[in-house]
């Protein structure tokens, strides 16, 4: 599982330089976000996942690349209407939805669709999740899933333009 492989990146993740830039006019509203991502799942035993991230596109079509602080690609998640797939090294797997894809990659059902709204500072309701958007101007996002259990805590650090 990626969570175990990526847990070693926790100590090194602090040295990354995150960034964000808006998409160009030809992107039809697509965005590019980068920075550090950490996820803690309060299971037994607790799982911790940390990586650098690059998020491109939008809720309908996009890509999330997770890398270690030294530049090794941990996983590439791609989605478009009707398909979602995960590339992990030489292995590629298809999933029925972007939600199933995110859960396979990180160990928790991360609401990728809502993540784009949250990063833009828009509150988007997701059952079981509560996003704290108060630190978006400072380049920080925290979202917490309280149901279903186990509790999951997602944190992103990025740079505002």
Secondary structure, DSSP 4 states (H G I P E B T S, - for coil): -HHHHHGGGTTTGGG---EEEEPPGGGTT-EEEEEEEEEEE--SS-EEEEEEEEEEE-SSSEEEEEE-TTS-EEEEEEEETTEEEEEETTEEEEESSHHHHHHHHHSS---HHHHHHHHTT-----TTEEEE-TTGGGTEEEEEE-SSSSPEEEEEEE---
